């Protein structure tokens, strides 16, 4: 857990400075070798405000294992638990627990209008909104994919994701609690 906290701090710090061409420590080298620092620089240039914080925060959880029903970094995340946790920690919005409910309470947008921090949904279990991730920009999204894997970044242009894409949504709430809206008839 301490290493994960240091990793998140390093990612957050890298969001405010250009990537170091010669990494100073193991964590920075790990991030640099996997292209995370370059992605952080790209995101910092393209996005501002809360969306940038959300994306930077989410990237601090790369490598956290998948766990069905999981909602935190200590025990692991499932896809919707990861998205919910990132929005609650960073933006202060409480999203519903399930991917389909997250889709129901967010604003539908066209794929070409995606911005970092938006939600992307996929049909991975013969259900329209059975999987969710956070859009990063440049056709990339971060998500907690499935048992035996970890929070990672994937490209929506990969055939698997292209074939299963079911929609894009923007999170906009005035009251800070989208979960309560999901329970209303």
VOGU-3710 file (C-alpha; in Angstrom, 3 decimals, decimal comma):
1> xxxxxxxxxx> 0,000/0,000/0,000  2,875/2,381/0,753  4,359/1,753/-2,689  0,949/2,478/-4,282  0,675/5,725/-2,302  4,160/6,736/-3,430  3,228/5,854/-7,000  0,122/8,036/-6,796  2,145/10,910/-5,316  4,707/10,573/-8,083
11> xxxxxxxxxx> 1,963/10,620/-10,725  0,383/13,683/-9,122  3,759/15,441/-8,983  4,456/14,568/-12,606  1,255/16,326/-13,589  2,891/19,603/-12,618  6,317/19,110/-14,184  7,615/17,827/-17,483  8,774/14,198/-17,448  12,343/13,779/-16,297
21> xxxxxxxxxx> 14,461/12,222/-19,077  16,548/10,388/-16,433  14,266/8,944/-13,760  15,491/9,597/-10,231  13,993/6,539/-8,539  12,339/3,181/-9,181  8,792/4,525/-9,191  9,578/7,269/-11,646  11,453/4,742/-13,821  8,451/2,394/-13,686
31> xxxxxxxxxx> 6,114/5,191/-14,784  8,502/6,381/-17,486  9,081/2,866/-18,885  5,331/2,331/-19,257  4,765/5,686/-20,926  2,703/7,038/-18,031  4,778/10,195/-17,641  4,424/11,024/-21,346  0,663/10,420/-21,111  0,469/12,672/-18,061
41> xxxxxxxxxx> 2,228/15,449/-19,964  -0,210/15,034/-22,880  -3,210/15,118/-20,541  -1,906/18,155/-18,662  -1,597/20,051/-21,946  -5,063/19,061/-23,232  -7,197/19,196/-20,116  -7,743/21,591/-17,279  -9,544/21,667/-13,986  -11,410/18,760/-12,430
51> xxxxxxxxxx> -11,183/16,493/-15,490  -7,396/16,721/-15,346  -7,383/15,932/-11,617  -9,709/12,981/-12,228  -7,498/11,525/-14,948  -4,297/12,073/-12,971  -5,858/10,475/-9,896  -7,119/7,475/-11,884  -3,672/6,883/-13,369  -2,279/6,675/-9,860
61> xxxxxxxxxx> -4,204/3,392/-9,511  -2,650/1,612/-12,497  -1,804/-1,929/-11,434  -4,472/-2,286/-8,734  -5,974/-5,767/-9,151  -9,488/-6,465/-10,380  -11,906/-7,717/-7,744  -15,575/-8,400/-8,446  -17,587/-5,972/-6,336  -14,377/-4,178/-5,377
71> xxxxxxxxxx> -14,540/-0,519/-4,482  -11,103/0,423/-3,127  -7,398/0,130/-3,847  -6,665/-2,005/-0,783  -8,851/-4,903/-1,923  -9,179/-4,156/-5,651  -11,726/-2,661/-8,031  -14,265/-3,883/-10,522  -14,978/-1,529/-13,439  -17,847/0,444/-11,936
81> xxxxxxxxxx> -16,280/0,476/-8,472  -13,137/2,013/-9,983  -15,097/4,725/-11,820  -17,241/5,470/-8,784  -14,218/5,724/-6,505  -12,334/8,050/-8,862  -15,291/10,423/-9,202  -15,988/10,447/-5,492  -12,340/11,020/-4,517  -11,579/13,659/-7,117
91> xxxxxxxxxx> -14,785/15,437/-8,068  -16,864/14,728/-4,981  -19,687/13,133/-6,984  -21,213/9,870/-5,838  -22,064/7,757/-8,878  -24,294/4,682/-8,701  -22,598/1,362/-8,018  -23,353/-0,497/-11,289  -22,191/0,416/-14,797  -25,716/0,389/-16,245
101> xxxxxxxxxx> -26,909/2,731/-13,492  -23,938/5,021/-14,119  -24,996/5,197/-17,769  -28,586/5,944/-16,770  -27,744/9,031/-14,662  -25,180/10,615/-16,981  -25,577/12,682/-20,132  -25,351/10,847/-23,460  -22,753/12,318/-25,827  -21,473/11,406/-29,288
111> xxxxxxxxxx> -18,246/9,441/-29,473  -16,557/12,249/-31,413  -17,344/14,638/-28,526  -15,468/12,602/-25,902  -13,260/14,589/-23,550  -10,912/13,335/-20,821  -12,933/12,363/-17,773  -15,994/11,237/-19,744  -17,265/7,682/-19,314  -17,074/5,037/-22,038
121> xxxxxxxxxx> -19,300/1,955/-21,966  -18,965/-1,476/-23,531  -21,001/-4,652/-23,931  -18,743/-7,327/-22,450  -21,410/-9,571/-20,897  -24,240/-9,491/-23,432  -25,594/-6,349/-21,769  -25,469/-2,886/-23,316  -23,737/-1,185/-20,395  -21,898/-4,053/-18,715
131> xxxxxxxxxx> -18,442/-2,421/-18,629  -17,286/1,155/-17,981  -14,027/3,087/-18,081  -12,789/6,678/-17,914  -11,779/8,304/-21,181  -8,249/9,754/-21,165  -8,026/11,281/-24,630  -6,424/10,086/-27,875  -8,822/7,067/-27,942  -7,403/5,736/-24,660
141> xxxxxxxxxx> -9,357/4,821/-21,554  -8,480/3,542/-18,098  -10,472/0,744/-16,491  -10,438/-2,334/-14,297  -10,951/-5,049/-16,938  -11,626/-8,505/-15,483  -10,557/-11,162/-12,960  -6,841/-11,882/-13,033  -6,008/-8,468/-14,462  -5,276/-4,995/-13,112
151> xxxxxxxxxx> -6,347/-1,402/-13,676  -4,837/-0,513/-17,036  -5,056/1,723/-20,076  -6,473/0,368/-23,346  -7,050/1,821/-26,781  -10,653/2,026/-27,980  -9,435/1,409/-31,544  -8,497/-2,180/-30,687  -10,912/-4,527/-32,442  -12,184/-6,001/-29,158
161> xxxxxxxxxx> -13,225/-2,610/-27,773  -14,458/-1,220/-31,111  -16,868/-4,129/-31,510  -18,207/-3,764/-27,964  -18,478/0,025/-27,627  -22,035/0,948/-26,581  -21,840/4,605/-25,695  -20,215/7,651/-24,194  -21,538/9,671/-21,286  -20,627/12,908/-19,545
171> xxxxxxxxxx> -20,947/13,230/-15,790  -22,739/16,427/-14,859  -24,461/16,834/-11,522  -25,595/19,858/-9,657  -26,408/18,133/-6,386  -23,249/16,006/-6,023  -25,138/12,749/-5,585  -25,893/10,873/-8,782  -26,404/7,598/-6,890  -29,623/8,908/-5,361
181> xxxxx> -30,928/9,796/-8,826  -30,371/6,223/-9,979  -32,795/4,998/-7,288  -35,601/7,329/-8,339  -38,345/5,912/-10,600
//
